[in-house]
């Protein structure tokens, strides 16, 4: 599951904090119970729109953001006052 939220969420590994509008990716078991999750905090706003699992078991997510966001390999910035697209592979 990949979405945005303006409040904290917990998917089984402790709370994910969203001080503004945070983006999160969460794993669910076959019954829909939360397994774990990770959150990303854009400096202005963002949204996750797609998630998939590749053959190696990594999550691939797509979405948009405005401002600056760090997906784990250093900050990415959008042009001023514009949204940018993001596509990222999250390795377990």
N, C-alpha and C positions, 0 to 999 in steps of 0.2 A: 504494500500500500504506500502511496506517495501523495502527500497533500500539504496544504498550508494551514496554519493555526495561529490564533492570537492569544492562546492560553497554553498552560503547561499540559503535557500528556505523558502517560506512562504505559509502555508496551512490554513490560516484564523485566527490564534491566535498570529500573530507576527512572525518575522523572526527567523529561526533556523540557527545558525551559525556553519559552519564547517571550522575549521582552517586547517585541513589536509583532510583526507577522513573520513567524518562523516557518521554514520548510522542514518536513520530516519524511523519512523513509522508515517503514516498520515491517518486520517479518511476522507472519501469522501462521499458526499451525492449521491442519485441515479442518479443525472445528472453529477457527476464527479467533482463538486465544492469542494474545500478544506474546511474542518470543523475545524480541529486542527491537531497538530502534536507534536511529541517529538523527540529529537535528542540525540544520544549517541556518544561520541568521544573516539575511541580506541587510545591508545598511538602510535601504529604503523599503522595498517590498519585493515579493516574488510569488511564484506559484509553481507547483509540480503538476504536470499534466499526464505523464505516462511512466510506467515502470514495467520492466521485463526481467527475466532471468536468462542469462546466457548459458551455454552448455557446461561451462566450468563452475556454475553456481553463483557467479557474481551478479549483483543487481545492476541494471542499466536504467538510469532515470533521465527524463527530459522535462524541461520546464523553462520558466523565464525569471529574470530578476532585474532590478534596477538598483544602481549604486554599486556596492562592492560586496562580494561573497567569497568565502573560502570553503572549498569543498574538500580540503585536506592536503592539497599540494600547492598552497599559496593563494593569495587573493586574486580574484578576477574582477574587473571593473567594466561597467557599461558606459557608453558615452553619456555625457551630462543630459539629464531630462529624457533619456530614452531607455527602453527595455532591451535586454539582450537575451538570447536563447542560451540554454545550457543543456549539455548532454554529458553525462558522467557515468563511469563504471565504478561501482563500489565493491571492492574486493573483500570477501568475508575474512 
